[in-house]
Amino acid sequence: MAPTQSHAETRLETQQLGPLQLRMLLLCALAQIFDGYDISSISMAVPALIRSWGLPGPAFANTFVMSSVGIMIGALASGPIGDRVGRKPVLIASLVVLAVSSLACTQVTSVADLVMLRLITGIGIGMLLPATVALSSDYLPERLRAGGIMIVFTGAPLGGFAGGMLVSRLLPIYGWTSIFWIGGILPLALIPAALLWLPESPRFLLIKGRLNESGARLMRQLGIALDTPRHHVDVASGNPVAGLFRDGLAATTILIWIMFFCNLLSMYLIGYWMPTVLSLSGLTPADAVFASALRDAGPLASVFAIAPLAIKFGAPNVLRVTLFLGIIFIALVGLAALPWLALLAVIFLVGCCTVGSQTGLNGMTGALYPARVRNTGMAWALGIGRLGAIFGPWLGGVLLTMGLPPREIFLVACVTAAIATLAVVGLGVVNRRRGATLALEEA
C-alpha cells in the first residue's frame, strides 16, 4: 500500500502561485535565458571565425563537441552536488562559471584555447539546467508542474533567439568578440539578484534540517509546520541514481534516456551547424546567424500551445505529434532549394517542433518522476541526452569533411527524431500501465 502523503508534501504539492513562487520562476527563467544565449554563442561565432582566422568549417567541430561534453559533465554532477549542498549554490556557481569562461573567450587566439574554454562553459551550462528544473518543480503545484517547467525552459530558446537578433546587428560592427562579451556580462549581472532573492529548495532545507531564521520564514510562507519530521518530506534514500530504476520506474527511465539522447542529437546537430551550413551555402555570417536564430524563436510560440495541450490531452500524445512534424520540416531544410522567406519560415517550424518538443520533454520528465528522485532524474536525463548532443555535432563535422552537401547533414536528424517519437509513444504506454498499477496498490 502506498504511504500516506505528509503535511509538508501535501502543502508543496498543492501550493498556490504567489509573489514567492513567481519571483523564483522569474529568476530561473532569466538564468535559462542567459544559459540559452551561451549555448548558442559558439555557433553564432564560428561563421565569423572561419573568415577571421582563415580556417575551414570542420576545424571548429571540436568546439561544438567539447561544449556538449562539458554540458554532460555539468548535468551529471549537478544532481549529486545539489543533493549535498543545495540547488541555489549550484545555480549560482553555474552563473559564475558561465560569466568567467565567456569573458575569457574574448581573448582566445587559437581553436585549441577556444575548445578548452567551451568545455568549461559547457560545465556551467550543464550545472544550471537541472538546478532550475529542481527549484521550479519545488515551487510549482502538481497540477501546474509540467506546463510551468515548459514555460521556464522557454528561457533557453528565448536567449538563443534574442541573442541571434542582437548578434546579427553587432557582428558586422564589433566582430566576433562581442558575442562572448555579452555571454559573460549577462550571467554576471544576475548573480547579485540570485544571491539576494532566489529561495532554496524547501525539500532540501527540511531534509537537511537547515532551518535558520530565513528558512523558518520560508516554511511559514509555504504554510509548512516547523516541526515537520525530516522523513516526512519526499526525498530519496540510498543511491539516488538507483532510485531511478526502483518502484516501477525502470522502463520510464530507459525510455526517457533514449528520448533525450535522440532529440538532443537532432537539436545540437542542427543548432550548432546551422549558421555554418547556411554560410557555406552562400549567406553572409550575419544573415546566417539571423536565419538560424529563427529556430530558437519557434519554441517561444509552440510552448504556449504545447503546455496547455499537454495538460488537456497528455504530454506524450502531444509530443509525439510535434516530433513527427519536426521530421518533415528538417527534411525540407535538407533537401529543398527554398527561397529566402520560405527558408526562414521552415527554420522557424523546425524550432517549433524540435526545440519546442524538447522543452515539452523537460516538463514531462519533471512531472513523471516523484519528488524524491526528480532532481537526479532530470540531471541524468540531461546528462545521458548530452551523449547525443556530443555525437551530433561530431557527426556533422565528419559528414562535411567527407564532402556531403552541407544541408544534407541535417537528414541524420530525421532518423533520430523518428526514434525519439517512438520513445514518447512507449512512454505513454508504460506510464498508463504504471498508473493503473499504483491505483490498484492504493485501493
C-alpha positions in Angstrom: 0.0 0.0 0.0 1.3 3.5 -0.9 2.4 5.6 2.1 0.2 8.5 3.2 1.4 11.8 2.0 2.8 14.0 4.8 1.6 17.5 5.7 4.7 19.1 4.2 4.5 17.2 1.0 0.7 18.0 0.7 1.5 21.7 1.1 4.2 21.6 -1.5 2.1 19.7 -4.0 -1.0 22.0 -3.6 0.7 25.4 -3.0 -0.8 28.5 -4.7 1.2 30.8 -7.0 2.1 33.9 -5.1 4.9 36.5 -5.0 7.4 34.0 -3.7 6.7 31.4 -6.4 6.6 34.0 -9.2 9.9 35.6 -8.1 11.6 32.2 -8.1 10.2 31.3 -11.5 11.3 34.7 -12.9 14.9 34.2 -11.7 15.0 30.7 -13.0 13.7 31.9 -16.4 16.3 34.7 -16.5 19.0 32.1 -15.8 17.7 30.0 -18.6 17.7 33.0 -21.0 21.4 33.7 -20.3 22.1 29.9 -20.4 20.4 29.7 -23.8 22.5 32.5 -25.1 25.7 30.9 -24.0 24.7 27.6 -25.6 24.2 29.4 -28.9 27.1 31.7 -28.7 29.7 29.4 -30.2 27.6 28.5 -33.2 27.0 32.2 -33.8 30.7 33.0 -33.6 32.1 30.2 -35.9 31.0 31.7 -39.3 32.8 34.9 -38.4 35.8 33.0 -37.0 36.1 30.9 -40.2 36.6 34.2 -42.1 38.7 35.9 -39.5 41.1 33.0 -38.9 41.0 31.6 -42.4 40.1 28.1 -41.3 37.6 25.5 -42.8 34.3 24.9 -41.0 35.2 21.3 -39.8 38.2 22.8 -37.9 35.7 24.1 -35.3 33.9 20.8 -34.8 35.6 20.2 -31.5 34.4 23.5 -30.1 30.9 22.1 -30.6 31.7 18.7 -29.3 33.5 19.9 -26.2 30.7 22.3 -25.4 28.4 19.3 -25.2 30.9 17.2 -23.3 31.0 20.0 -20.7 27.2 20.2 -20.5 27.1 16.4 -19.9 29.7 16.6 -17.1 27.9 19.5 -15.5 24.5 17.9 -15.8 25.6 14.6 -14.3 27.4 16.4 -11.4 24.6 18.8 -10.8 22.2 16.3 -9.2 24.5 14.8 -6.6 26.1 18.2 -5.8 22.7 19.8 -5.5 21.5 17.0 -3.1 24.6 17.7 -0.9 24.9 21.5 -0.9 21.6 22.7 -2.2 20.1 23.8 -5.5 20.7 27.5 -5.0 24.5 27.2 -4.6 24.7 25.1 -7.7 22.8 27.6 -9.8 24.9 30.5 -8.6 28.1 28.6 -9.2 27.0 27.8 -12.7 26.4 31.5 -13.4 29.9 32.3 -12.2 31.4 29.6 -14.5 29.4 31.0 -17.5 30.5 34.5 -16.8 34.2 33.8 -16.3 34.6 31.4 -19.2 32.6 33.5 -21.7 34.7 36.6 -20.9 37.9 34.6 -21.3 36.7 33.5 -24.8 37.1 37.2 -25.9 40.9 36.8 -25.6 41.4 33.5 -27.5 43.7 33.3 -30.5 43.5 29.6 -31.4 41.0 26.8 -31.8 42.7 24.8 -29.0 42.1 27.6 -26.5 38.6 28.0 -27.6 37.9 24.3 -27.3 39.1 24.3 -23.7 37.1 27.3 -22.7 34.0 25.9 -24.3 34.4 22.8 -22.3 34.3 24.9 -19.1 31.4 27.0 -20.4 29.5 23.7 -21.1 30.1 22.6 -17.5 28.4 25.8 -16.3 25.5 25.3 -18.7 25.0 21.7 -17.7 25.0 22.5 -14.0 22.4 25.2 -14.4 19.7 23.2 -16.3 18.9 20.6 -13.7 19.1 23.2 -10.8 16.5 25.4 -12.4 14.2 22.4 -13.0 14.6 21.2 -9.4 13.8 24.6 -8.0 10.9 25.3 -10.4 9.4 21.9 -9.5 9.5 22.6 -5.8 7.7 25.9 -6.2 5.0 24.6 -8.6 1.9 22.7 -7.5 1.5 19.3 -9.1 -1.3 20.4 -11.4 0.9 23.1 -13.0 4.3 21.4 -12.8 4.7 20.1 -16.3 3.3 23.3 -18.0 5.2 25.5 -15.6 8.6 23.8 -16.3 7.9 24.1 -20.0 7.4 27.8 -19.7 10.5 28.3 -17.6 12.5 26.3 -20.2 11.4 28.7 -22.9 14.1 31.0 -21.4 16.8 29.0 -23.2 15.4 29.4 -26.8 14.5 33.0 -25.9 18.1 33.6 -25.1 19.2 32.0 -28.4 16.6 33.9 -30.4 17.1 37.3 -28.8 20.9 36.8 -28.8 20.8 35.9 -32.5 18.9 39.0 -33.4 21.3 41.1 -31.4 24.4 39.4 -32.7 23.3 39.8 -36.3 23.3 43.5 -35.8 26.5 43.8 -33.7 28.6 41.2 -35.6 29.4 43.4 -38.7 30.3 46.3 -36.4 32.2 44.9 -33.4 33.2 41.5 -34.6 33.0 38.0 -33.1 34.4 39.0 -29.6 31.1 41.0 -29.0 29.3 37.6 -28.8 31.3 36.5 -25.8 31.3 39.8 -24.1 27.5 39.6 -24.0 27.7 36.0 -22.9 29.8 36.9 -19.9 28.2 40.1 -18.7 24.6 38.8 -18.6 25.1 36.0 -16.1 27.5 38.2 -14.1 24.7 40.7 -13.7 22.3 38.1 -12.5 24.5 36.7 -9.7 23.7 39.5 -7.1 19.9 39.1 -7.7 20.1 35.4 -7.3 22.1 35.7 -4.1 19.5 38.1 -2.6 16.2 36.9 -3.9 16.4 33.2 -5.1 15.0 30.9 -2.4 16.4 27.5 -1.7 14.5 24.3 -2.2 12.1 23.7 0.7 12.6 19.9 0.4 16.3 20.3 0.7 16.1 22.6 3.7 13.7 20.2 5.5 15.6 17.0 4.9 18.9 18.7 5.9 17.4 20.4 8.9 18.9 23.8 7.9 16.1 25.9 9.3 17.7 29.1 10.3 15.5 32.3 10.5 15.3 32.7 6.8 14.5 29.0 6.3 11.8 29.2 9.0 10.3 32.3 7.4 10.2 30.4 4.0 8.4 27.5 5.6 5.8 29.8 7.1 5.3 31.4 3.7 4.6 27.9 2.3 2.3 27.0 5.2 4.5 24.2 6.4 4.6 23.4 10.1 8.1 24.0 11.5 8.1 20.7 13.4 7.7 18.6 10.2 9.9 15.5 10.7 12.7 15.0 8.2 11.4 11.7 6.9 8.0 13.2 6.0 9.5 15.0 3.0 9.6 13.0 -0.2 13.3 12.6 -0.8 15.5 9.7 -2.0 17.0 7.2 0.4 20.2 5.4 -0.5 21.7 5.8 -4.0 19.5 8.4 -5.9 20.6 7.0 -9.3 19.5 3.5 -8.3 16.2 5.1 -7.3 15.5 5.8 -10.9 15.1 2.1 -11.5 13.0 1.2 -8.4 9.3 1.3 -7.8 8.3 0.6 -11.4 10.5 3.5 -12.8 13.0 1.4 -14.8 11.1 1.3 -18.1 10.3 5.0 -17.7 13.9 5.9 -17.1 15.2 3.9 -20.1 12.7 5.4 -22.5 13.4 8.9 -21.2 17.1 8.4 -21.8 16.5 7.2 -25.3 14.2 10.1 -25.9 16.6 12.7 -24.6 19.6 11.2 -26.5 17.9 11.2 -29.8 16.2 14.5 -29.6 19.2 16.3 -28.3 21.3 14.7 -31.1 18.9 16.2 -33.6 18.8 19.6 -31.8 22.6 20.0 -31.5 23.4 18.7 -34.9 21.1 21.3 -36.4 21.7 24.1 -33.8 25.5 24.1 -33.8 26.0 23.6 -37.5 23.1 25.6 -39.0 24.8 29.0 -39.1 28.0 27.5 -40.6 26.0 25.3 -43.1 23.9 28.4 -44.2 27.1 30.4 -44.5 28.7 27.7 -46.6 25.6 27.7 -48.7 26.1 31.3 -49.7 24.7 33.5 -46.9 26.8 36.1 -45.1 27.7 35.3 -41.5 25.3 37.9 -40.2 22.4 36.6 -42.4 23.3 33.0 -41.4 23.0 34.0 -37.7 19.8 35.8 -38.3 18.2 32.9 -40.1 19.4 30.3 -37.5 18.0 32.4 -34.7 14.5 31.8 -36.0 15.0 28.2 -34.9 15.1 29.5 -31.4 12.0 31.7 -32.0 9.9 28.6 -32.8 9.6 27.2 -29.3 8.7 30.6 -27.9 5.5 30.2 -29.9 5.0 26.5 -29.7 5.4 26.0 -26.0 2.4 28.1 -25.3 0.4 25.7 -27.4 2.2 22.6 -26.2 1.8 23.3 -22.5 -2.0 23.7 -22.4 -2.4 20.9 -24.9 -0.2 18.6 -22.8 -2.4 19.4 -19.8 -5.6 18.6 -21.7 -4.5 15.6 -23.8 -1.4 14.4 -22.0 2.2 15.3 -22.8 3.1 12.0 -24.7 0.1 12.4 -27.0 1.1 16.0 -27.9 4.8 15.5 -28.2 4.7 12.5 -30.5 2.8 14.7 -33.0 5.2 17.6 -32.7 8.2 15.4 -33.0 6.8 13.7 -36.2 6.1 17.1 -37.8 9.7 18.0 -37.0 10.9 15.2 -39.2 9.1 16.7 -42.1 10.4 20.2 -41.6 14.0 19.1 -41.1 13.8 17.1 -44.4 12.6 20.3 -46.2 15.7 22.2 -45.0 18.0 19.4 -46.0 16.5 18.6 -49.4 14.6 21.6 -50.8 16.0 24.7 -52.5 13.8 27.1 -50.7 13.6 30.9 -51.4 14.7 33.2 -48.6 11.4 33.8 -46.9 10.3 30.1 -47.2 13.6 29.1 -45.7 13.1 31.4 -42.7 9.6 30.0 -42.2 10.7 26.4 -42.3 13.6 27.0 -39.9 11.1 28.6 -37.6 8.9 25.5 -37.8 11.9 23.2 -37.2 12.4 25.1 -33.9 8.8 24.8 -33.0 8.9 21.0 -33.4 12.4 20.1 -32.2 13.4 22.7 -29.6 9.8 23.2 -28.6 9.4 19.5 -28.2 12.5 19.3 -26.0 11.0 22.0 -23.8 7.9 19.8 -23.5 10.1 16.7 -22.8 11.8 18.5 -20.0 8.4 19.4 -18.5 7.1 15.9 -18.9 10.1 14.4 -17.3 9.9 16.7 -14.3 6.3 15.6 -13.9 6.9 11.9 -14.4 9.4 11.5 -11.6 8.3 11.6 -8.0 9.9 14.4 -5.9 12.4 12.1 -4.2 14.3 11.4 -7.4 13.2 14.4 -9.6 16.4 16.3 -9.3 18.6 13.2 -10.1 16.2 12.0 -12.7 16.3 15.3 -14.6 20.0 15.7 -14.2 20.7 12.2 -15.5 18.2 12.5 -18.4 20.0 15.7 -19.5 23.4 14.1 -18.9 22.6 11.0 -20.9 21.0 13.2 -23.5 24.3 15.1 -23.8 25.8 12.0 -25.3 23.6 12.7 -28.3 24.5 16.4 -28.1 28.2 15.3 -28.3 27.7 12.8 -31.1 25.5 15.1 -33.3 28.0 18.0 -33.7 30.9 15.5 -34.2 28.9 13.6 -36.8 28.1 16.9 -38.6 31.8 17.7 -38.9 32.6 14.2 -40.2 29.9 14.4 -42.9 31.1 17.8 -44.0 34.7 16.6 -44.2 33.5 13.6 -46.3 32.1 16.1 -48.8 28.4 15.6 -48.2 26.4 18.7 -49.4 26.2 20.9 -46.3 22.4 20.9 -45.9 22.1 17.2 -46.3 23.8 16.6 -43.0 20.5 17.5 -41.4 18.9 14.4 -42.8 20.6 12.4 -40.0 18.4 14.4 -37.6 15.3 12.9 -39.3 16.3 9.4 -38.2 16.9 10.3 -34.6 13.7 12.4 -34.4 11.8 9.3 -35.5 13.4 7.2 -32.7 12.6 9.9 -30.2 9.0 9.8 -31.4 8.8 6.1 -30.9 10.2 6.5 -27.4 7.5 9.0 -26.5 4.9 6.5 -27.7 6.4 3.9 -25.5 6.4 6.3 -22.5 2.7 6.8 -22.9 2.1 3.1 -22.8 4.4 2.4 -19.9 3.1 5.2 -17.7 -0.6 4.2 -18.3 0.3 0.7 -17.1 2.2 2.1 -14.1 -0.6 4.5 -13.2 -3.0 1.5 -13.2 -0.7 -0.5 -11.0 -0.4 2.4 -8.5 -4.1 2.8 -8.4 -4.5 -0.9 -7.6 -1.9 -0.6 -4.8 -3.7 2.3 -3.2 -7.1 0.7 -3.4 
